[in-house]
């Protein structure tokens, strides 16, 4: 998939995936939050990257389903937060540890 914009042409899928992964892993963004920030910057990845730190999601922003999934993961894997993260792909390991 390629994201098209009127002002910047096309944004390659690999660049989009890298931005989403970086924003998720470093700052705890969800995919829709990453895409929203990218949209605000007219799909200019460099400008959106500079702004990531200004809109870091509140770390306690856990849905009831995410909380339940964490509990199941904790029962199954104990403090192996990397395994729990596999159950919660929208959460960073850092975010999971903070929730713990």
N, C-alpha and C positions, 0 to 999 in steps of 0.2 A: 504494500500500500504506500501511496505517496500523498502527502498533505499538500494541497495546492492553495496558494494565496494570491491575491491580486497584486500585492505590493512587493513580494519577494520571490515570485516564481514558484519553484517546487522545493519541498524539503524532503530529502531522501529518507527512506524508512530507517536505514541504519543510524543516521544522525538523530532521528526522532527517538529510536529505541535507546540510544546511548544517553540522551537527555533525560528520558523517563527513568532509566535505571540509576543514573547519577543522582537525580533529585530524590528518588526513593531511598537509596542506600545511604546517602550522606545526610539528608535532611528529614527523611520520614514522610515525604509527599506520597499521596496516592496518585494513581495514574490520571484520574480526572483533574486533580489539583495541578499536576505538572502540565497537562494539556491546556488548562485554563490560563496558567501563567504564560505559557508559550503563545497562546492566542492574544493575550494582552500586549505582548511584544511583537505582534504581527509576524509570528513564527521566526523571529530572529533569535536563534539559539544563543548566540553570544550575549545579547542583551538580557535574555531570560536567565541565563546562568548567573549573571551579575546580581540579579534581583532575587535569586532563590533564598538567600539568607534573610531577606526582609519579610518573608511570608512563611516562615517555618511553622508547620502545623503544631498546634498545642498537643503535647505528648499524651495527655489523658483523653484524647479524642478516639475512644474505643467504642465500637458498637456492641450491643449485647451479644451478637453472634461471635464477634472477635474475642470478647471476654470468655465466652463459653469454649471457643476453640482453644484459647490459651490454656484454660483449665484442663481440657482433655490432653493437650500436648504436654503439659507439666506432669500430669499423672503418668503418661506413657514414657516421657523422656527425661524427667527430672529437670536439672538445671542445664541440660544440653540445649541452649537457646538457639543454636544453629539448626537443630532438627525441628524445634518449635517454629522457627522462621519459615521452614518449608511448608508448614501448615497455614502460615499467615504471610503470603507473598507481598502484601501491601505494607507490611511493617518491617522496619529495619531491626537488626539484632539489637542495636542500641535502644530503640524504642521498646522492644520486648523486655530487655533487662530493666529499663526504667519502670515499666509497668509491674514487673515482678516485685 
